[in-house]
Structures are given as structure tokens and as C-alpha cells.
Amino acid sequence: MKIKKIIKPKVKKLHRVKVYTIEKEINDEYETISKSYKKMISKYAKFEHIVCFNKTVAKAQKSEASRAKKSYTDVYEKKLGRFNIALDEKGRMLDSIEFSKIFKKEDEIYFFIGGAYGFEDKFLDSCDKVISLSKLTFSHKIAKIVLFEQIYRALSIVNNHPYHK
């Protein structure tokens, strides 16, 4: 009987990646896709997805945009880490190679996806980068999946994995 040797990918450096979202947690087909990307990302990084939805945010979202944005800032300001990236329609669009360069420079990256009303300028100013995934508007669930896929792609590029090709 032959014993198969498990070959783990050679990881250049282990990253720590956190993604913070403002969303209601619903276990649906989007979550299934998200889980598969989380598993792939975990080969190269300590990866966490943290949902920051509470009663204050829920109540603020039912009122006016400025109040909702302030509630997002109040939740997210306490979560800022070493290198912070906000996803916002006003952000700079990057291609996958440019995005991967962030991972070559930084080993601890925190991503923030805003709620339905986006971010206050105050919060965007406190981030190291503000990026946009597209000129199109995506639902929160789609934006999260696109971000997860791009994080996996970037880590694959950094670690010379053929996924990007």
C-alpha cells in the first residue's frame, strides 16, 4: 500500500487579512461561495471575515444617509489595523497585478466594505487606501465575493501559484 505525501504550497510569507462588512448574516448560496474562497485564502493567510451589524446600525440605516454613515464609522473606527483599505465608489480602480503589490508590501491588511450608504469622508481619510472594485454598483454580497476572489488571486500571484494565469 502506497502512502500519499501531502504537499503543502510553499508560502513566501504568511499574511493576516481581515475583511469587515456591514450586512445581515444570511446563510444562502452567496455564503457558500464566500466559504469556498475563505478556505482557499487560508492556504496563504490567516483570514477573518467579521460582520459588524448591530441594532444601532440597523436603526441608523432606517433613518437618513448621514446617520447611517456615522454609524458605520463608529463601528469601524475601533477596528482599524496596521494597513487599512476601504472599498468605495470614489476609490481608485486597480488591476489584479497592482492589487497584489499591496500584499507584497504589507503582511497585515484590513478591508472595510461600507453599508448601504457608503462611508463618511472622515473614515475614508483614516484609511491607507481607498479602492473601487468597478464603476458598476454591486450588491453587498457580490462585492464581498469579488473582494474575496481578488484577495485569493493576489495571494496566488505573490506565492507564484498558477491560479492567476
N, C-alpha and C positions, 0 to 999 in steps of 0.2 A: 504494500500500500504506500503510495506516494503522499508526502505531506506537502501541501502548497505553502509557499512562503508568501506572506503578505508584504507587499511593497508599499510603503508609505511615501507620498511625494516629498521630495526634498524641499523644505521651506526655507527661503532665504532669511526671513525674519518674521517672527510671529507678531501680527498686528492685533490691536484691540479696537474693535469697531462697535459703536453703539448707534442705533437709529431710534430716535424719539418721534412718536406720532401722536396726533390728537385725533382719535377715532373711537367709535364704539366697537368693542370686540364682538365679532360675529364669526362663528365657525362656518365658513362656506367654501366654495371652490377656489376663491381667491386665496384664502388662508392655506389651502392645500398646496398651491403653487408657491406661496411665500415660504412654507415649511421646507419645501424641497430646495429652494435657494439657500435658506438658513443652513441646511445640512451641508451643502456644497461649500459655502463660505467658511464653515467651521473647520475645513481642512487647512485653511491658511490663517485664520484669525479667531480670536476669542470674540464671538459675535453675540450681541444682545439687541433685541428689539423691545423697547419699552413703550407701552401705551400710556399716555398721560391724559386720560379723560376722567373728569370728576364732575361733581354736582355744580361747582362754580362755573366751569367751562360750559356745561350743558345749559345752564341758566343764562349765561352771557351770550351764547350763540342764538338764543331766542329773542334777544333784545336788539341791539344795534351793532354795526360792524366795529366801531371803535372800542366798545366794551368787550366784544369777543376777542379782538386782537390783544387788548390789555390782559385778558385772562390767559391767553397763550404765553405772553411774555412772562407773566407771574409764575406760571408753571415751569417754563423752560429756563429762565434765568438761573435757577438753582441747579440746573443740570449741565451747565456749560463745563467743558473739559479743556484739555490741552490744546486741541485744534478743532474748531467748530465750523460746520458748513450748514448753511440754511438753504433749503430749496425754495425758490421764489421765482415768480414770473419775471421779476426785474433783474434776475441774476444773469450771469454770463453763461453762455452755452459752450460746452466743451465737447470735443470728440473723445472717444474711448482712450486713446493714447494720452491725451492731455490729462484726462481724469486719472489714469493710472500713475502719472507722475506725482500726484498728491500722495499716493501710497508709497512711492519710492522715498519721499522726503519725510513723511510723518508715519509714526507707528501707532499712534493713538488718535483716532478720528471720531468725532461725534457729529451725526447728521440730525437735522431737525426739519420735519415736514410740518408746515403750518396747518391750522384748521381751515374751515370753510372760507374764512375771511382773510387769510394770509397773515403777514406779520406786521407789527409796528416797526417803523424805521429804527427806533431805539434798539430793538432786538437785532435787526439786520446789522446795525453798526457794531454790535458786540461780537459778531461772528468774524472769523478769519476770512471766510469766502462765502459768497452768495452765488449759487449756480441755478440754472434753469435746465430742466430736462428736455424742454421743447417749447416752441412757440404755441403749440396746442395746449389746451387745458385738459388735464386728465382727472378722472375721479381719484379720490384719495387712495383707494385700493390699487388702482392701476399704477399710479405714481410710485407707490411703495414697491410693487413688483419690479417696475423698471429700475428703480434705485438698487434693489437687491441684485438684479441681474448685472447691472453695471459695476457694483462692488465686486461681485464674483469675477467678472471679466477683468477688472483692474488687477485683482489679486492673482489671476491666472497669468496676466501679462508680466507682472512683477516676478512671478515664480517660474517663468518660462514654460508654462503649461500650454499645450496646443489649442485650448478652447477658443482663443481669440481668432485663430486662423480660419 
